[in-house]
């Protein structure tokens, strides 16, 4: 069990962190870009932090572009808003701040709980109850008066906004950091809105909080007269933003999805609730991949058609322009989907609020293992699933104690 609880000390407390094994990352093709897509899932976001720690250990820096929603936006802001050498420590401090030990006396006497079993279920459930009752430092707190403010909600994100202002250099984030794209949803129109440093948006703490304001749990955030809620309500894993960007040569896209599409038959009501959430969010990613597969197939057909056009048609201005757009979008794209697989006794529908130190540590370590596996698979394109000409997919799951 020690492998799930490797720790270091931050401010005198046991920190949520993991081990680090250097691996040799695959060498991207000349001119290739690497993007990281981070999804929402509240406390499940520790998995993303661990995944980035392994990626950073392998290549020493951040990807060219990070697109994110909800808790993924928080992790992304911390990454982009800190110097390369400080990013992992900043992520550890953030997740350590949110972590709790709901049974400190038992832990002091017997150590951390096991991975599964009645003790672990009680430990996780106690952590969920604690978070729901009191909130979590640096993230959210209960609303003092329900129904008062911009919109009715159980919690507000003021602690997150304050904490981000202290731990993220937003000048760096908006200038020298990797390109950052955050997704939110307009509460009134339902429109998906992107905050993108490459398109002139100056991202601040309020933009990050807006991306994670999941109604009706968290109060929406007002920016420039508009009311924004969680980006996951529109696209929890904004893979399409990266794949739809024209030009730029070959693309490697590492996607962290915090909800598993595959599962088991629910036996109890709590399992049915959990399964519904997993399916609702994970199928968003599947639909996006299906749409991009159709696009790549169409582009391949248009490329074959262009090769058979007579010279006089190739010289036509309109046709030449269309063929230029086809060539621009016909790039080699490799997607690696890394999905979090919960432990056997995680707190079912409450897993999003399980900030117990043992669970966050396990999620971090699972993220590290998943990313190491992902980087090894990138080096083996022959083992990928060929969805369409120029579009390869690697899929893997990682959870406490395993990666497949």
Secondary structure, DSSP 8 states (H G I E B T S, - for coil): -GGG----EETTEE---------------TT-EEEEEE---GGGGHHHHHHHHHHHHHHSS--SEEEEETHHHHHHHHHHTS-GGGHHHHHHHHHHHH-B-TTHHHHHHH-S--SSSHHHHHHHHHHHHHHHHH-BTTTBEE-SSTT-SSS--SEE-HHHHHHHHHH--HHHHTTTS-EEEEEEEETTT--EEEEEGGGT----HHHHHHHT--TTTB--EEETTEEEEETHHHHSS-HHHHHT---SS-EEEEEEESS-S------SHHHHHHHHHHHHHHHHHHHHHHHHHHHHHHHHHHHHHHHTS-HHHHT-HHHHHHHHHHHHH---EEEEEEEEE--TTS-GGGGGG--BHHHHHHHHHHHHHHHHHHHHHHT-GGGSEEEETTEEEEEEEEETTEE-
